[in-house]
Amino acid sequence: MHQLTYPEAIVVGLLQGVTELFPVSSLGHSVLLPALVGGRWAQDLSVSAPESPYLAFIVGLHVATALALLLFFWRDWLRILGGFASSLRYRRIITPEERLAWMIIVATIPVGVTGLLLEHTFRTVLGRPAPAAAFLVLNGVILFGAERLRRRAVATDAGDPDERLASGSLGRAVQIGSAQVLALLPGISRSGATMGAGLFKGLSHEDAARFSFLLATPVILAAGVLKVKDLFGPLGTGIHGQVLAGSVASFVAAYLAVRFLTRYFEHRTLTPFAYYCLAAGALSLAWLTLRT
């Protein structure tokens, strides 16, 4: 990993920024791309090793992605943080901003606890090309299922976005947020799982996407901050320049991706991403099988 090149860092950074927010799994692509390219890439970019230096690099990319989300939704976060402060001050949960703040908090708890307990096990045991390809196929099935099962009669785009999201219960928020646990499996998309759960619980595509991105921000940021020490330890030795280059690429890609997706889901569905995951996962699995 100490030989990680700048082209590798930039390509992986761009890939992370896009696939973290598109419903196609960033971890799955981070595992599959090096394996499919082979050679030096497969040696330098491995996430399955217990102490993989590649993970120190990924930490920087996650922080950059979270910062891009914070920048894009900064007005939303100011309202949400203001709602949280007023909720604590007046000991109430009344306004849409207060309700939305607590919905995000309780919806983040399941993946936070599960990630702390099982992330290392899932990554080292399942963070290999073949399982990632199989889970990418499963991700496509999940996206198709979400479109088939979504509650069209309940979904609506009328009214204020905060009010629409806050009109649901805290229980619904927990159910949607719990879907993020699936993203611990390489190949299952965090945004795809939460959007699918949101559609199933009655949200429109636009609101499901927005809630998914708001939920992802603290999770991605926390995952990066908790492991940022790796960047300044032995695992980060000799790659600080590559981390910076990859992080800049990831930040730009993530910002452009969320800007595109918030507009895309105003009128479109998850179906194209489902087709992509099915095709990419099946072809990757076939290629990996034939090459062994």
PyMOL commands that set and color helices and strands:
alter all, ss='L'
color gray80, all
select helices_A, chain A and resi 6-19+26-37+39-44+53-72+74-90+96-126+129-149+161-166+170-184+190-200+205-226+228-232+234-236+240-264+271-291
alter helices_A, ss='H'
color red, helices_A
deselect
rebuild
show_as cartoon
